[in-house]
């Protein structure tokens, strides 16, 4: 699986790994969304430390989770972005939607 979920109190942490492309993004989205619906967290942390490749599907993944978290009044935090992914996220304007740590 390309995502492992950890739920603690009001935080859902999703550890992403491998390649995030149009083939894997649907399953990742579904898994994260189920966790958000179940836990209704104040924060969703997406950890990119083990991501080796990401195309535009990764940007869509973040944007969709941002919209879902907005519905519940929560926020999205992006952590451990490798330098190339951090640059792509900022160019896409995701630093305006999510906190990048």
Short mmCIF file of the C-alpha atoms (twelve columns), coordinates in Angstrom:
data_MODEL
# 
_entry.id   MODEL 
# 
loop_
_atom_site.group_PDB 
_atom_site.id 
_atom_site.type_symbol 
_atom_site.label_atom_id 
_atom_site.label_alt_id 
_atom_site.label_comp_id 
_atom_site.label_asym_id 
_atom_site.label_seq_id 
_atom_site.Cartn_x 
_atom_site.Cartn_y 
_atom_site.Cartn_z 
_atom_site.pdbx_PDB_model_num 
ATOM 1   C CA . UNK A 1   0.000   0.000  0.000   1 
ATOM 2   C CA . UNK A 2   1.242   3.500  -0.818  1 
ATOM 3   C CA . UNK A 3   -0.195  5.042  2.373   1 
ATOM 4   C CA . UNK A 4   -0.162  4.133  6.042   1 
ATOM 5   C CA . UNK A 5   -2.584  5.917  8.364   1 
ATOM 6   C CA . UNK A 6   -2.047  6.773  12.006  1 
ATOM 7   C CA . UNK A 7   -4.873  8.314  14.035  1 
ATOM 8   C CA . UNK A 8   -4.098  9.931  17.385  1 
ATOM 9   C CA . UNK A 9   -6.591  12.126 19.184  1 
ATOM 10  C CA . UNK A 10  -7.658  14.764 16.647  1 
ATOM 11  C CA . UNK A 11  -4.835  14.213 14.131  1 
ATOM 12  C CA . UNK A 12  -4.755  11.914 11.120  1 
ATOM 13  C CA . UNK A 13  -1.232  11.329 9.836   1 
ATOM 14  C CA . UNK A 14  -0.812  9.745  6.402   1 
ATOM 15  C CA . UNK A 15  2.623   8.344  5.582   1 
ATOM 16  C CA . UNK A 16  2.872   8.316  1.793   1 
ATOM 17  C CA . UNK A 17  5.414   6.136  0.022   1 
ATOM 18  C CA . UNK A 18  6.578   5.143  -3.432  1 
ATOM 19  C CA . UNK A 19  5.201   6.777  -6.541  1 
ATOM 20  C CA . UNK A 20  2.146   9.019  -6.529  1 
ATOM 21  C CA . UNK A 21  0.691   8.958  -10.019 1 
ATOM 22  C CA . UNK A 22  -2.745  8.566  -11.560 1 
ATOM 23  C CA . UNK A 23  -2.656  4.808  -10.876 1 
ATOM 24  C CA . UNK A 24  -1.951  5.051  -7.146  1 
ATOM 25  C CA . UNK A 25  -3.664  8.344  -6.295  1 
ATOM 26  C CA . UNK A 26  -7.230  6.942  -6.291  1 
ATOM 27  C CA . UNK A 27  -6.447  4.323  -3.648  1 
ATOM 28  C CA . UNK A 28  -4.496  6.824  -1.559  1 
ATOM 29  C CA . UNK A 29  -7.378  9.324  -1.723  1 
ATOM 30  C CA . UNK A 30  -9.907  6.696  -0.716  1 
ATOM 31  C CA . UNK A 31  -7.852  5.523  2.265   1 
ATOM 32  C CA . UNK A 32  -7.186  9.040  3.541   1 
ATOM 33  C CA . UNK A 33  -10.794 10.153 3.022   1 
ATOM 34  C CA . UNK A 34  -12.125 7.166  4.982   1 
ATOM 35  C CA . UNK A 35  -9.827  8.100  7.857   1 
ATOM 36  C CA . UNK A 36  -10.929 11.740 7.785   1 
ATOM 37  C CA . UNK A 37  -14.607 10.768 7.785   1 
ATOM 38  C CA . UNK A 38  -14.050 8.294  10.614  1 
ATOM 39  C CA . UNK A 39  -11.914 10.519 12.869  1 
ATOM 40  C CA . UNK A 40  -13.090 14.062 11.974  1 
ATOM 41  C CA . UNK A 41  -9.604  15.390 12.800  1 
ATOM 42  C CA . UNK A 42  -8.530  18.976 13.405  1 
ATOM 43  C CA . UNK A 43  -5.350  18.261 11.413  1 
ATOM 44  C CA . UNK A 44  -4.410  16.077 8.495   1 
ATOM 45  C CA . UNK A 45  -0.662  15.586 8.188   1 
ATOM 46  C CA . UNK A 46  0.608   14.259 4.873   1 
ATOM 47  C CA . UNK A 47  4.158   12.931 5.284   1 
ATOM 48  C CA . UNK A 48  6.063   12.733 1.985   1 
ATOM 49  C CA . UNK A 49  9.383   11.424 3.373   1 
ATOM 50  C CA . UNK A 50  9.161   8.121  1.466   1 
ATOM 51  C CA . UNK A 51  7.723   9.449  -1.807  1 
ATOM 52  C CA . UNK A 52  10.072  8.724  -4.709  1 
ATOM 53  C CA . UNK A 53  8.026   10.255 -7.551  1 
ATOM 54  C CA . UNK A 54  4.976   12.474 -7.878  1 
ATOM 55  C CA . UNK A 55  3.139   13.798 -10.912 1 
ATOM 56  C CA . UNK A 56  0.214   16.232 -11.018 1 
ATOM 57  C CA . UNK A 57  -1.954  13.589 -9.328  1 
ATOM 58  C CA . UNK A 58  -0.101  14.404 -6.111  1 
ATOM 59  C CA . UNK A 59  -1.121  18.046 -6.372  1 
ATOM 60  C CA . UNK A 60  -4.724  16.966 -6.921  1 
ATOM 61  C CA . UNK A 61  -4.439  14.651 -3.941  1 
ATOM 62  C CA . UNK A 62  -3.436  17.540 -1.674  1 
ATOM 63  C CA . UNK A 63  -6.068  19.914 -3.082  1 
ATOM 64  C CA . UNK A 64  -8.877  17.405 -2.631  1 
ATOM 65  C CA . UNK A 65  -7.885  16.640 0.951   1 
ATOM 66  C CA . UNK A 66  -7.692  20.382 1.629   1 
ATOM 67  C CA . UNK A 67  -11.302 20.774 0.446   1 
ATOM 68  C CA . UNK A 68  -12.448 17.844 2.588   1 
ATOM 69  C CA . UNK A 69  -10.667 19.215 5.665   1 
ATOM 70  C CA . UNK A 70  -12.188 22.656 5.028   1 
ATOM 71  C CA . UNK A 71  -15.657 21.109 5.350   1 
ATOM 72  C CA . UNK A 72  -14.826 19.957 8.879   1 
ATOM 73  C CA . UNK A 73  -12.913 23.111 9.863   1 
ATOM 74  C CA . UNK A 74  -9.561  21.303 9.897   1 
ATOM 75  C CA . UNK A 75  -6.221  22.091 8.321   1 
ATOM 76  C CA . UNK A 76  -3.681  20.260 6.180   1 
ATOM 77  C CA . UNK A 77  0.025   20.070 6.966   1 
ATOM 78  C CA . UNK A 78  2.615   18.799 4.477   1 
ATOM 79  C CA . UNK A 79  5.730   17.342 6.082   1 
ATOM 80  C CA . UNK A 80  9.094   15.974 4.986   1 
ATOM 81  C CA . UNK A 81  8.803   17.078 1.378   1 
ATOM 82  C CA . UNK A 82  11.933  16.230 -0.623  1 
ATOM 83  C CA . UNK A 83  13.349  19.418 -2.203  1 
ATOM 84  C CA . UNK A 84  11.965  18.784 -5.736  1 
ATOM 85  C CA . UNK A 85  8.460   18.081 -4.371  1 
ATOM 86  C CA . UNK A 86  8.602   21.141 -2.092  1 
ATOM 87  C CA . UNK A 87  9.400   23.283 -5.142  1 
ATOM 88  C CA . UNK A 88  6.505   21.782 -7.155  1 
ATOM 89  C CA . UNK A 89  4.075   22.261 -4.264  1 
ATOM 90  C CA . UNK A 90  5.067   25.912 -3.873  1 
ATOM 91  C CA . UNK A 91  4.876   26.549 -7.626  1 
ATOM 92  C CA . UNK A 92  1.370   25.057 -7.609  1 
ATOM 93  C CA . UNK A 93  0.414   27.455 -4.794  1 
ATOM 94  C CA . UNK A 94  -0.231  24.716 -2.271  1 
ATOM 95  C CA . UNK A 95  1.690   26.655 0.369   1 
ATOM 96  C CA . UNK A 96  -1.355  28.985 0.388   1 
ATOM 97  C CA . UNK A 97  -3.704  26.067 1.190   1 
ATOM 98  C CA . UNK A 98  -1.574  23.925 3.463   1 
ATOM 99  C CA . UNK A 99  1.191   24.518 5.956   1 
ATOM 100 C CA . UNK A 100 4.498   23.185 4.645   1 
ATOM 101 C CA . UNK A 101 6.906   22.018 7.337   1 
# 
